Each structure stands twice: as C-alpha cells, then as structure tokens.
C-alpha cells in the first residue's frame, strides 16, 4: 500500500496542490471495497458454528480448499466442528475474561508475550519514521526524493516477499533472529 501511494505521488509531485488529489484516491479505494464486499465469502467456521449442516459452509470449504470429493469436504467440516467443540470446552472450564485466560496458560502466555515483544520491536525500531519521512531523508541528497522513497518501499516489498518464501524452509525462529540483527544494524546505520 505504501509503495503504491509513493508511485501514485509521481504524477502529482510537481503540482502545488497535488497532495489533495492523492487524498482523493482514498475514498475511491473505500468505494471499491464497498462494491467488492458482497463478493467476499462468509467464514465456513462461523457458518458451521451456527448450523452444523450448513450447505453454504460446505460449498465455501470446497471452493477455498479446492476440494473435489465430498468425503474431503466432510473431513474438513469435521475438523472445524471438533476444533469448535474443543474451544467451547476450554472456554467453559476457564473463568475470567479471554485476556485473563490467555495469560493463565503458561505455554500460551509465552507465545503471547513473544508476539507482543516482536510487534513492539518492529514498531519501535523506527521503520515507520523511515517509511513516512523517506522523502525528507533523500531531499538534497538526490535530484528526486520520490525516487529514493520508491526504492526504499520497493526494497521493503521485495524483502517481505523473500521472508515469506524463506519462512517455512529456514524456520521462523532463525528468520526472526537474523532479521533482528539486521534491524539493529540498520538502526545503528541510520542513527
């Protein structure tokens, strides 16, 4: 999204009020989402929680999973229903709010804390400042700061795609450790 916004800024960069046109793109995207919303599929898990015999849920599972045979669809339905039953049993036995339940179980607590710390590290490392103010960083360094911003945004998109490809083959933990070292080196270089 950020890369697209920087690329859209090129035609309007020379105009004094070009930013107003860019803000005009936002309602167009919102309108497009509203128009496309009726074509979104309902969650099969939610449909099955309302009616275990839902034909619509089965049709959606078949479409989403690319299944051809009925017994494959029924196997998926059974997985959904059994997961919902287990979740319901666990919820019934635990007392307190969902947040309290989250931190009561030690295994889940470690995962939740790790997720929060990783998100905080990502936000506090300064990447948002680099993304939002990249044109100011390049102002006076290169002729067109938008080119520099486009390069930064493109590197972000490519790095995200590479991370998605490596995630399962290299392992999430190793990828997080290596990328954390990269974040540290980048923050030191920028400072």
LINRA-V219740 format. One record per pair of residues at least 6 apart in sequence whose C-alpha atoms are under 7 Angstrom apart, sorted by the first residue. I is the first residue (numbers start at 1). J is the second residue. Records with the same first field share a line. If there is no record, write none. Layout:
# LINRA-V219740
I: J  J
This chain:
# LINRA-V219740
2: 153
3: 150  153  154
6: 150
7: 150
9: 22
12: 18
44: 57  60  61
45: 80
47: 54  57
48: 54  57
58: 73
61: 73
62: 68  73
67: 73
94: 101
102: 108  109
103: 109
125: 187
134: 149
135: 145  146  148  149
138: 145  148
139: 145
167: 175
